[in-house]
Amino acid sequence: MESTGSETSTFTSVSTFYPFYLGQHRVRWNRRMHFVGTTLVLLLATGALVLRSGWPLLGLPLAGYGFAWFGHFFFEKNRPATFTHPVYSLVCDFRMYWDVWRGRLSA
């Protein structure tokens, strides 16, 4: 597996991290796995609100990280950026999701 390298310690904002994040998601099937996982996360969160129950929230980590990490390990063949930058990675996952919906990035 490809290491994220020492250059990742120099990020000071989501804006500076996002190009690196996209570079870790070059394989279309990896982006698709992220898209599916993020969609499930949003559906589970919506379901929790509609049902007024916290039970659907238990599935958030499995849906979000499970699909994303599968994409990295089996398609992209690299180490997920969330291992070194969990907050930036989470924010950038939603930004990438939004970019796919807006047609700025293919899923």
N, C-alpha and C positions, 0 to 999 in steps of 0.2 A: 504494500500500500504506500501511496505517496504521502510524504510528510507535508504538513502545512508550512513548515520552515520557520526560521526565527523572524522573518520579515513581518509576521503577524502581530508582533508586540508593539509595532509603531502606530497602530490605528488609534485615532483620537476622536472619531465620530462615525456615525452610521454612513455618512456620505463618503468618507475615505475608505471604509470597510467594504461597501457594496461592490465596487469593481473586483476586489479580491474574491468576494462571495460568488459573484457571477462566474469568475474563472474556475471556481470549484464545482460549477454546475454546467459544464459544457455539453455533456451527453444528454440528449433529448429525453431518454428514458428516465434518467435521474430527475430531471425537472418534472416529468410526468408523475413520478412517484411523490415528489414534494407537493405537486398540485392536488393529487388525490388526498394525501394526508392532511393538507391544510383545509381542503373542502370538508373532510370529515370532522376536523376540529371545530370548524365554524358551525356545522350541523349539530354536533354534540352540545356546543355551548348554547345554541339557539334552542335545542330541545330541553336543556336544563332550565332555561328561562321560561319557556312555554309550559313545561310540566311543573315548574316551581319545585324542582328536585335537584339535589346535588349529585345523584347517582350517575347521570350521563357524563359528569365531569371526570369521573374515574377513568374514562376511556381516552381522555385528551392526550396523555403521554404516549400511550400505545399508538393512537392514530397519527399523531404528529411525528414523533420520533421514529416509530416503527417503520412507516413508509419511507421517511427521509433516509434513515440509516440503511435500509434495504437498498435504496437507490445508489447510495454512496458505495456500499460494499460490493454490490453485484454488477452495477452498470458503470459507475464512474471510476471505481477502483481507487478511491482515495479516502482519506480520513475526514469525517465530517468536521466542519469548522466550529460546530457547537462544542466540540471537546476543548477548544482553546478560547473561544469567544462566545459563550452561551447567550448573552443578552443581545449582542450585535447580530448573531446568527438568527435568533428568533425574530427580531425586527426585520431583518433582511429577507427572511422567508416570506413574511407577509408583503413586503415590498415587491419581491419577485412574483408572488401570486397576483398582486394588483397589476404589475406590468404585463403579465400574461393576459389578464382580462382586458386590458387596454390595447392589446395587440402590439405592444412594444417588444415582446419576447415570446417566442413560440414555446408551447408546452411540450 
